[in-house]
Amino acid sequence: MQDDWTRARDDLVATVAALGFPAELGEAAARHLGSPKAMERMRKYLLYVRPDRAELVVDEMLSIREEIDAWKRKKQSRQ
């Protein structure tokens, strides 16, 4: 499991850096997203959209995180 997380983080950081943003932005996004699946989703967004501003990267990261949190809340409310 740790290898999956590390690999997903490294891929996300590399993608962020390849787009010209600081690697630290990718590291922060990885920490905030928290799971390999979320990091891969973010990486696919970056590759598809190729945002030109850091604000767009952060907005998408927050959107993904909010969707995950909403799904968790819905699942908990069913139990």
ABEGO torsion letter per residue (X at the ends): XAAAAAAAAAAAAAAAAAAGBBAAAAAAAAAAAGBAAAAAAAAAAAAAAGBABAAAAAAAAAAAAAAAAAAAAAAAAAX
